[in-house]
């Protein structure tokens, strides 16, 4: 059991490093207009379950309960691979900072798909919430935070457009403790 837990931690950290490299390449391509958006119809409940399943070992070794609430018939149009990168980044970070519970939910509201990921940890630092849209955020060497994942998430959300609507992300802290990440896609 101890080796399994250590393996789970190692796998989680390796996933974070791999994601960071993918984000850097994705941002490079985005900046050079080489990133193509492959929008397709996606069954959202299945999509969310797949993202949770991809991190199952990480959740198991850390005794984290993950729940998903989504209408099984809900569909939306988005780039499944890019949005999977966003969701996985948040799930891996939540696994690091939550106490024991992560809850994913999705719904269609006012012509947007809203995917919410809540945890029961200490919540987001106010400085990150206050400066989410600031692309010039500093690197925190004491915590190891580069905010690269949030920046990537924000950029991926913003390239999802429909008519006059643009995707976005938001962060907040829950009244009873914990953090809340929201991804809105038109």
Long-range contacts (C-beta under 8 A, 24 or more apart in sequence): 4-61, 5-61, 5-62, 7-57, 7-61, 8-57, 8-58, 8-60, 8-61, 8-62, 9-61, 9-62, 11-57, 11-58, 12-55, 12-58, 12-92, 12-95, 12-96, 15-55, 15-58, 15-88, 15-92, 16-92, 16-93, 19-85, 19-88, 19-89, 19-92, 19-149, 20-146, 20-148, 20-149, 22-85, 23-85, 23-89, 23-148, 23-149, 23-151, 23-152, 24-148, 26-82, 26-85, 26-152, 26-155, 26-156, 27-151, 27-152, 27-155, 30-155, 30-159, 35-159, 37-79, 37-82, 37-159, 37-160, 38-79, 38-80, 38-81, 39-77, 39-78, 39-79, 39-160, 40-77, 40-78, 40-79, 40-80, 41-75, 41-76, 41-77, 42-75, 42-76, 42-77, 42-78, 42-80, 43-72, 43-73, 43-74, 43-75, 44-70, 44-71, 44-74, 44-75, 44-76, 44-106, 44-113, 44-115, 45-70, 45-71, 45-72, 45-74, 45-106, 47-80, 47-83, 47-84, 48-87, 48-104, 48-106, 48-115, 50-84, 51-84, 51-87, 51-88, 51-91, 51-104, 52-91, 52-104, 54-88, 55-88, 55-91, 55-92, 55-95, 58-92, 58-95, 59-95, 59-102, 62-95, 63-100, 64-95, 64-98, 64-100, 64-101, 64-102, 65-100, 65-101, 65-102, 66-91, 66-101, 66-102, 66-103, 66-104, 67-101, 67-102, 67-103, 67-104, 68-103, 68-104, 68-105, 69-103, 69-104, 69-105, 69-106, 70-104, 70-105, 70-106, 70-107, 71-107, 74-106, 74-107, 74-108, 74-113, 76-108, 76-113, 76-185, 77-162, 78-113, 78-160, 78-185, 79-156, 79-160, 82-156, 83-115, 83-156, 83-183, 83-185, 85-152, 85-156, 86-152, 86-153, 86-156, 86-157, 86-169, 86-183, 87-115, 87-117, 87-183, 89-149, 89-152, 89-153, 90-117, 90-149, 90-153, 90-181, 91-117, 93-149, 94-119, 94-121, 94-179, 94-181, 97-121, 97-122, 97-179, 98-178, 111-162, 111-165, 111-186, 112-165, 112-184, 112-185, 112-186, 113-184, 113-185, 113-186, 114-182, 114-183, 114-184, 115-182, 115-183, 115-185, 116-180, 116-181, 116-182, 116-183, 117-180, 117-181, 117-182, 118-174, 118-178, 118-179, 118-180, 118-181, 119-178, 119-179, 120-177, 120-178, 121-177, 121-178, 121-179, 122-177, 122-178, 122-179, 123-173, 123-174, 123-177, 123-178, 123-179, 124-171, 124-172, 124-173, 124-179, 128-171, 129-171, 129-172, 129-173, 132-169, 132-170, 132-171, 153-183, 157-183, 157-184, 157-185, 160-185, 160-186, 161-186, 162-186
